[in-house]
């Protein structure tokens, strides 16, 4: 009996890694670096719609809106995210309205400012998401710091969550579960959703790396509906 090894598309493997690095760079705010990674991925797999979609995103961020629109128009013809992209194209092509700086002054005032350097040992690096607690405080994810910070109603840092012994790879979004006094954290770098107790320890892990059911590639934002179902936006999966 002969056994044949299944062939592996190494170009796809390399392209997926370049794409992953591109998404990481994008979420760090390193748009030029992200652009290079996406172009490398497309040099290996030029027809990949997902790679093209993200290249257009970073081109738009870098100010090349006409190039981004050209890619979006091509993807619409391929029926990739067509409804979303048609709306996006219309938005980009609309003339920019003058910003009325007095609009927000009518209803909102600045009550507190949290600086990036909180203390000698804690830095708020690349905040990605924010969620209120039940006492007027907020939870903030520090994407580059790989932790979740809690600020009380006065804006003072009073707790830090880094996932205990296992730790976070890249904490992206956070949801506070008031009834359980626990947190849900999307770990962008480790492709998981983590449940954290009030002491900062991981009590439950949801998902793993991959493209199948219940698998993630760079999970980002989360929301829970009125029936208790959790929805997660997954940057690397369609």
Residue pairs with C-beta under 8 A, 6 or more apart in sequence:
11 44
11 45
12 44
12 45
14 44
15 40
15 41
15 42
15 44
15 45
15 48
15 51
16 41
18 37
18 38
18 40
18 41
18 44
19 37
19 38
19 41
19 50
19 51
19 54
19 236
20 217
20 218
20 236
21 37
22 33
22 34
22 35
22 36
22 37
22 38
22 41
22 54
22 58
23 34
23 54
23 218
23 235
23 236
24 170
24 188
24 189
24 218
25 31
25 33
25 34
25 37
26 34
26 54
26 57
26 58
26 61
27 128
27 143
27 170
27 172
27 188
27 218
27 220
27 235
28 126
28 143
28 144
29 126
31 58
31 61
31 62
32 62
34 54
34 58
35 55
35 58
35 59
35 62
38 51
38 54
38 55
38 58
39 55
41 48
41 51
42 48
42 51
42 52
42 55
45 51
49 75
49 78
49 80
50 236
50 238
52 71
52 74
52 75
53 71
53 75
53 80
53 81
55 71
56 67
56 68
56 69
56 71
56 72
56 75
57 68
59 65
59 67
59 68
59 71
60 68
60 92
65 92
68 92
69 89
69 92
69 93
72 85
72 88
72 89
73 85
73 89
75 81
75 82
75 85
76 82
76 85
76 86
76 89
112 154
112 155
113 155
114 124
114 140
114 151
114 155
115 124
116 123
116 124
116 125
117 123
117 124
118 124
118 149
118 157
119 157
122 149
122 157
122 160
123 142
123 145
124 140
124 142
124 145
124 149
125 142
125 143
125 144
125 145
126 142
126 143
126 144
126 145
127 140
127 141
127 142
127 143
128 141
128 142
128 143
128 171
128 172
128 173
129 140
129 141
129 172
129 173
129 174
129 221
130 138
130 139
130 140
130 141
130 174
131 138
131 139
131 174
131 175
131 176
132 138
132 139
132 176
133 139
133 150
133 176
133 178
134 176
134 178
135 152
135 153
136 152
136 153
137 150
137 151
137 152
137 153
137 158
138 150
138 151
139 148
139 149
139 150
139 174
139 176
139 183
140 148
140 149
140 150
140 151
140 174
141 147
141 148
141 149
141 171
141 172
141 173
141 174
141 185
142 148
142 149
142 171
143 170
143 171
143 172
143 188
146 162
146 167
146 168
146 169
146 170
146 171
146 189
147 160
147 161
147 162
147 163
147 168
147 171
148 160
148 161
148 162
148 168
148 171
148 174
148 183
148 185
148 196
149 157
149 159
149 160
149 161
150 157
150 158
150 159
150 160
150 161
151 157
151 158
152 158
159 200
160 200
161 183
161 185
161 196
161 200
162 168
162 200
163 171
163 185
163 187
163 194
163 196
163 200
163 202
164 200
164 201
164 202
166 202
168 185
168 187
168 189
168 190
168 194
169 187
169 188
169 189
169 190
170 187
170 188
170 189
170 190
171 185
171 186
171 187
171 188
172 185
172 186
172 187
172 188
172 219
172 220
172 221
173 185
173 186
173 219
173 220
173 221
173 222
174 183
174 184
174 185
174 186
175 183
175 184
175 222
175 223
175 224
176 183
177 183
177 184
181 197
181 198
182 195
182 196
182 197
182 198
182 203
183 195
183 196
184 193
184 194
184 195
184 196
184 222
184 230
185 193
185 194
185 195
185 196
186 192
186 193
186 194
186 219
186 220
186 221
186 222
186 232
187 193
187 194
187 219
188 218
188 219
188 220
188 235
190 209
191 207
191 208
191 209
191 210
191 215
191 216
191 217
191 218
191 219
192 205
192 206
192 207
192 208
192 216
192 219
193 205
193 206
193 207
193 216
193 219
193 222
193 230
193 232
194 202
194 204
194 205
194 206
195 202
195 203
195 204
195 205
195 206
196 202
196 203
197 203
206 214
206 230
207 214
207 215
207 216
207 219
207 232
208 214
208 215
208 216
209 215
209 216
209 217
210 216
210 217
211 217
211 236
211 237
215 237
216 232
216 234
216 236
216 237
217 234
217 235
217 236
217 237
218 234
218 235
218 236
219 232
219 233
219 234
219 235
220 232
220 233
220 234
220 235
221 232
221 233
222 230
222 231
222 232
222 233
223 230
223 231
224 230
224 231
225 231
